[in-house]
């Protein structure tokens, strides 16, 4: 899964993304780097019978990336060859193809 979460009252996507990046991996979006990739849905990874809808963005970050709130560990994977790691369906079906392109 990627850093992310639900928007709080009054937040737009960019503000929510900046907050989630800071909370979850300790970094922030670099100025002017936010690029909208699309809105996608898939079954939720940890909530059976629930669908997640995600607005996906590509962004460059500043700061040291480290696990924060709700994050037990970080792993870097090759989008072309992710290996044996278990991936959420949103990641497998939408994020990785976008990262490869």
DRENDO-1510 file (C-alpha; in Angstrom, 1 decimal, always signed):
<recs>
REC; n; res; u; v; w
REC; 1; UNK; +0.0; +0.0; +0.0 .
REC; 2; UNK; +1.0; +3.6; -0.5 .
REC; 3; UNK; +0.8; +6.5; +1.9 .
REC; 4; UNK; -2.7; +8.0; +1.8 .
REC; 5; UNK; -6.0; +8.3; +3.6 .
REC; 6; UNK; -9.3; +10.1; +3.7 .
REC; 7; UNK; -9.6; +13.8; +3.3 .
REC; 8; UNK; -10.5; +15.7; +6.4 .
REC; 9; UNK; -13.3; +18.3; +6.5 .
REC; 10; UNK; -12.3; +21.3; +4.3 .
REC; 11; UNK; -9.2; +19.5; +2.7 .
REC; 12; UNK; -8.6; +19.2; -1.0 .
REC; 13; UNK; -6.6; +16.3; -2.4 .
REC; 14; UNK; -3.3; +18.2; -2.3 .
REC; 15; UNK; -3.7; +19.2; +1.3 .
REC; 16; UNK; -4.7; +15.6; +2.3 .
REC; 17; UNK; -1.8; +14.1; +0.5 .
REC; 18; UNK; +0.7; +16.5; +2.1 .
REC; 19; UNK; -0.8; +15.7; +5.6 .
REC; 20; UNK; -0.7; +11.9; +5.0 .
REC; 21; UNK; +2.8; +12.0; +3.7 .
REC; 22; UNK; +4.0; +13.9; +6.7 .
REC; 23; UNK; +2.1; +11.6; +9.2 .
REC; 24; UNK; +2.9; +8.3; +7.5 .
REC; 25; UNK; +6.4; +8.6; +6.1 .
REC; 26; UNK; +7.8; +11.9; +7.5 .
REC; 27; UNK; +8.3; +13.8; +4.3 .
REC; 28; UNK; +6.4; +16.5; +2.2 .
REC; 29; UNK; +5.6; +17.0; -1.4 .
REC; 30; UNK; +8.2; +19.1; -3.3 .
REC; 31; UNK; +6.8; +22.4; -4.5 .
REC; 32; UNK; +5.1; +22.1; -7.9 .
REC; 33; UNK; +5.7; +18.3; -8.2 .
REC; 34; UNK; +2.1; +17.1; -7.8 .
REC; 35; UNK; +0.8; +15.3; -10.9 .
REC; 36; UNK; -2.8; +13.8; -11.0 .
REC; 37; UNK; -2.8; +10.3; -12.5 .
REC; 38; UNK; -6.5; +9.5; -12.2 .
REC; 39; UNK; -9.2; +8.0; -10.0 .
REC; 40; UNK; -9.3; +4.3; -9.5 .
REC; 41; UNK; -11.3; +1.7; -7.5 .
REC; 42; UNK; -10.5; -1.7; -6.2 .
REC; 43; UNK; -11.6; -4.0; -3.3 .
REC; 44; UNK; -10.2; -2.7; +0.0 .
REC; 45; UNK; -7.1; -4.7; +1.2 .
REC; 46; UNK; -8.2; -5.0; +4.8 .
REC; 47; UNK; -11.9; -4.5; +4.8 .
REC; 48; UNK; -13.7; -7.4; +3.1 .
REC; 49; UNK; -16.8; -6.3; +1.1 .
REC; 50; UNK; -15.6; -2.7; +0.9 .
REC; 51; UNK; -14.3; -0.9; -2.2 .
REC; 52; UNK; -11.7; +1.8; -2.0 .
REC; 53; UNK; -11.7; +4.7; -4.4 .
REC; 54; UNK; -8.4; +6.5; -4.8 .
REC; 55; UNK; -7.2; +9.7; -6.5 .
REC; 56; UNK; -3.7; +8.8; -7.4 .
REC; 57; UNK; -0.9; +11.3; -7.7 .
REC; 58; UNK; +2.8; +11.2; -8.7 .
REC; 59; UNK; +4.8; +13.5; -6.4 .
REC; 60; UNK; +8.4; +14.1; -5.6 .
REC; 61; UNK; +9.1; +14.3; -1.9 .
REC; 62; UNK; +11.5; +16.2; +0.3 .
REC; 63; UNK; +12.7; +15.0; +3.7 .
REC; 64; UNK; +13.9; +11.7; +5.0 .
REC; 65; UNK; +11.4; +8.9; +4.3 .
REC; 66; UNK; +10.9; +6.8; +7.5 .
REC; 67; UNK; +7.9; +4.9; +9.0 .
REC; 68; UNK; +5.5; +7.1; +10.9 .
REC; 69; UNK; +1.9; +6.8; +12.1 .
REC; 70; UNK; +0.2; +3.5; +11.1 .
REC; 71; UNK; +3.3; +2.3; +9.2 .
REC; 72; UNK; +5.1; -0.8; +10.6 .
REC; 73; UNK; +7.7; -1.0; +7.8 .
REC; 74; UNK; +8.7; +0.4; +4.5 .
REC; 75; UNK; +9.7; -1.6; +1.4 .
REC; 76; UNK; +10.9; -0.4; -2.0 .
REC; 77; UNK; +9.9; -2.6; -4.9 .
REC; 78; UNK; +10.6; -2.6; -8.6 .
REC; 79; UNK; +7.3; -1.8; -10.4 .
REC; 80; UNK; +8.3; -4.0; -13.3 .
REC; 81; UNK; +9.2; -7.0; -11.1 .
REC; 82; UNK; +7.7; -6.6; -7.6 .
REC; 83; UNK; +8.7; -10.0; -6.4 .
REC; 84; UNK; +6.9; -12.3; -4.0 .
REC; 85; UNK; +5.5; -9.4; -1.8 .
REC; 86; UNK; +1.7; -9.5; -1.2 .
REC; 87; UNK; +0.2; -6.4; -2.8 .
REC; 88; UNK; -3.2; -4.7; -2.3 .
REC; 89; UNK; -5.3; -5.0; -5.5 .
REC; 90; UNK; -5.2; -1.2; -6.1 .
REC; 91; UNK; -1.4; -1.3; -6.0 .
REC; 92; UNK; -1.1; -4.4; -8.2 .
REC; 93; UNK; -3.8; -3.4; -10.8 .
REC; 94; UNK; -3.4; +0.4; -11.0 .
REC; 95; UNK; -0.4; +1.8; -9.1 .
REC; 96; UNK; +2.3; -0.5; -10.5 .
REC; 97; UNK; +1.1; -0.2; -14.2 .
REC; 98; UNK; +1.2; +3.6; -13.8 .
REC; 99; UNK; +4.7; +3.5; -12.2 .
REC; 100; UNK; +5.9; +1.3; -15.1 .
REC; 101; UNK; +4.6; +3.8; -17.6 .
</recs>
